[in-house]
Amino acid sequence: MWKKTYAEVTSLALGVTCLASLGGCSPSTSLSSGPEQGTGSIDRLTSHEWTAYVDNAQYLRDLTPPDVAVKLNLADPRQYDFVMARLKLAGKHPDNSPHLFELLEARRQSQIARGMKSGTFAQVLDTAPTGRVAMHYIEQNSIVTRPPQISARTAAPSVNPSPRVVGAASSTFPGGTYDTYVDITISAINGTLIAPLQFKEEFENLQGVPGANVTVSTSGNTNVSSVTRYTAESYEFHDAPDEGFSDSYSHSEVGTQSGQANAIHPDLTPAQILDPKDIVGPNGSPPEGTISVCMDRQWTNDCDYVLNTGSVFDHRIKMPLKGDITIQPLSRYEFDTTAITAIRTALNGGLTDPHQGLLKLVLTNIGGGCDVDKQGALTPSMSSFWNHVTLSANKKTFSWDLTGDNAAFFDEGCTQIQDSAKLTLMIYLPMVPTGSMATYYDSITISNDPATPDVDNPLKKITLTNSCLAAGTQIQLGNGKLAAIESLHIGQKVYNPYAASDHALTIKDTAKGSERSPMVRIRDEAGHTLLVTEMHPIATADHGMVQARALRTGDLVMTRQGASKLVEVSREPYSGQVYNLKVGSEGEMASLGQDQTVVYANGFVVGDGQIQSKYEELALKQGARTGIEQVPEQWRRDYLLSPHHN
């Protein structure tokens, strides 16, 4: 019977092209850099192993509420057996992953020696997030009754009208890992597999930060089972330079909540996203496909949102969220006011709710993420979100409005960046058929992660920006004269020693804002002084570009007259405005080398906003590895034996 069920899955699962037989398939045989990924196969388990695996999966679900990631206790035989079966489904075993299984056994023996009891977990992840933290979470578990939307991610609508269930799981780790594995499956609550196991593993990636951000997805047809309650499950392990080896498990549930009887799936329209959205492009041009969020900064015409915290101590990212979703008019469902009230009451009382959803901000290039913090009311729940949910009079439209003073604040650990970020909002939608008491939960996921499939309304790329120079800073112009930075405007020419023709670059954007943190004051032996934000890049004689916060007395910095020694580096509060520039037209940039979009500020050679962005990202990467050498020696055998290299 179990093989027949799997055969049904292989014929009905959508988007899984390699499942041509019960034997499953192997991932790509390419030898190029990139993650190993593939599809699990039930044929790797015996009938007895599959039955035990289904029972152990239910055991794990009973031990922890939905959407709570837990580190597993391998001293518990049932948790250990679940992990072994899960890895076997993915094709991993001691012969092709020797170091992995050595680490698993060592962790198991350590937990046994510590006396860890069955029925307990090693640790709950992210219970009180502070700063930029590691995360493992299911970001999508949705029942889709409409064909896939035609978009950049979907070439054409599906020809199969049957409801589909789609899911995605993500892992992120600050600074990256030696190795990260993430998988996901979706099953009916009785254990019938709906969407096959998909996995992704990163020993390396082209950005040089393996494991910083890994997302994997799966999908399947709900007609595989008559049961209409579905659980998405994800297992993750990683080996990090500082933390060592760890693993975790998470699950979520959607569908009917009243027993396991058949239910008609509600029909939902695509979600309408009003915030955040791409409003304007650089220099006032039409929207260019990027949502630019400026923290206490205003680039002249290059910010979709300007978020001023207005506090000396508060440097958190503030993100506006607004939208709605509607049940199709002919559907007999409406949104369940009783269930919404119950969620709101629990969260406002300091409790959690299994259908509260999640909201996360992840730094995609360097790893790690932030939850909405206490003042934004997501520790441990999404009370702020649910307090700003409203329904239309006919209970067919569900709206949320976290804008203005109610915008979502994220923990300060994600503030100091000037690069891309991933925003994911997963909303559970309680619905009930007219005249019934049986609540039905679906969910929608709003995200700008291209690896998350079939999201209701994909967001554009998001960038976050901060850092500048103090008002009054004298910038040398192309004609040799000096002008205060606040007086400059787009189109003017500033002096640049690297410009090929006239030693001048065109200002293509300007920024204005405020700075809440104490600024850095530097003074050199020639008497030049400069006041800058701590992240601003300064050219040095022997270390290239260095952020101002890293400078020390005695350092040699570059000035208009050449190298000069610093005689003072101090911090001081600053209540005035701060400014920044981006320089170099498209034609001018073609002749410049690395880190050459510089200006002379009070005689010092400093980087513009483009160099600023680069060095903030590098600082957060914390020694990212590049090339094949990034795979540590102990993992290289697993790496070379993996199907990705076979």
C-alpha positions, 0 to 999 in steps of 0.5 A: 500500500505504501508504494501505491501511495508513492506512485500516486504522488509521483504521477500527480506532484507538480513541478517535480520532473525527475520522479519518473519512477518509484526509484526517484532520481539523482540530482544534477551531475554538474561539477560547477559550484552551487548547492546539491539538491534533489528529490527523496525516494521512498524506495530507499526505506523498507515497508517497516522503516516507512511505517516507523518513520510516519509514526515518529513524524507524528510523535515529533508533531505532538511534542511541539506546536506548529512553527516552532523550530526545535533542536533535536534530542538524539538521545531520544530513540524516536527522534534519532530514528526519524533523523536517520530515516529522513536522511536515508530518504534523501540518499544520505548514508555513512558511505557517502556522508561519513563526516556527517554521520560521525557528527550525528553519532558524537552528538547522540552520545553526548546527549545520552551522557548528559542524561537527556530524556525521551520526549524532550528537545535539546533547545527551542530556537529563537525564543528571545531573538536579540540581534542577528540570529540563526533561523530555521522556519517553514515560510510557506504551506499553502493550498492553491486552488487557482493555476500558478500566476503568470510571472517572472517565476512562472512561465505559464499557468498550470493545465491541472485544475486540481488544488495543489499544496506548496511549501518552502523551508528556509535556513539562515546563519550569520556569516555562513556555515561549513555545510547546511542541509534543509529539506521539506515534505508535505503530508496529509495528517494521516501520514499520506505523502502529498508532496515529496521530500525535496532537499538542498545542501550547501558546502559552497556557493558562488557568493562565498558565504555557504549556508548564509541563506538556503531555501528549498520548496516542494509541491504536490496534488491534494487529490492524493489523499481524501484527508484535507488537513496537511502538515509541512515538515522540515529537517535542517542541520548545519556545521558552523565555524563557531557553533559547531554541528546542530540540527533542528525540526519544524512543522506547520499545519493547514486545512480543516481543523475539525477531524479529518473529513473531506472539505472543499478548499476555499477559493482565494484571490491573489493577495493585494500588496499596498506596502512595501512596494517599489514607488520610484527609481533612481533620480526620479526615474520610473520604478526599477524593480527595487524597494529602497528603504532608507534609515534616517537617510534620504537619497534625493530621488532613490528612496521608496520609504524614508524611515526616521526612528526619531530616537537617539537609542532606537536604530531598528528597521521599520517596515510598512506592511499593508494589504488584503486578500479576498475569498471568491464571491461564489465560495461558501466560505467567509473569514472566521471572526471567532478564530481571529478574536481567539488568536488576538486574545491569546497573543495580547495575553502574552501567549502563543497561538499555533496559527499566529504566522510569522514575519522575518527579515533576513540578510540574504548576502551575509546570513542571519535574520531578525524577528519583529522585536518587543516594541513591535510585539513579536516576542513571542507572538505577532500580536501587533499584526493581528491587532491591525487586522480588519474584515469587510462587512461581508467577511469576505475580505481580510485586510492588514495595515501596519503603516505609519506609527504601527509599522513593524520594527525589527530587532536592531541587529539587522540595521547596519547594512546597505544591501539586499534583504529578504522579507517574509510574511506568512499569514494564516487565514481562518475561514468557515463555511456559511452555517458551519463551526468547522474552521478551515485554515489556509495560509499565504506567504508574501516574500521577495525570495525567488526560491519561494514558489507560487507566493501570492504576490511576490515582492520586489528586491529590498535594499536597506541604506544608512551612513553619511558625512556631517553637514559642513564637510567641504567637498572638492569640486571638479574645478578645484573649488570647495563646497559644503556637502549639503549645497551639492546637487545632482549633475555637479562635478566633484574632483576625483584623482582616478577620472581619466579625462578631467579628474572629475566625476558627476554626482548622480545622487545625494542623501540627507538624514540624521545620525543617532549614534556618536560619530567618529572624529578624525584629525591628522598631523596636518591639522585636517579634521573630519566628522563621519558616521562610524561605517563610512569608508576612509582610504588608508595608505596600507589597508585600502578602504577602512570603516571609520570605526576601525581607525586608530591614532597613528594610522596612515590615511590618504589625503589630498597631499598624500599619506598622513598620520592620524593624531586623533580618533574620537567619538562625539554626539552629533545632532545636525544633518548628515549627507552622502553622495553617489558619484560616477555616470555610467560612462565615467564608471566604465573607466574606473577601477575598484574602490575609485568612486572617491571624493575629497572631504575636508582633504581626506580621501573618502568613499561614496555611497557605492563604496559604503555599500560594499564595505558594510557588506564585507564587514558583515560577511565576517571573513567569508570563504571563497572558492573550493578552499571554503569547504573545510578539510573534514567535509571535503570527502562528503562534498566529493561523494555527494550526488552533486559531484557524481 
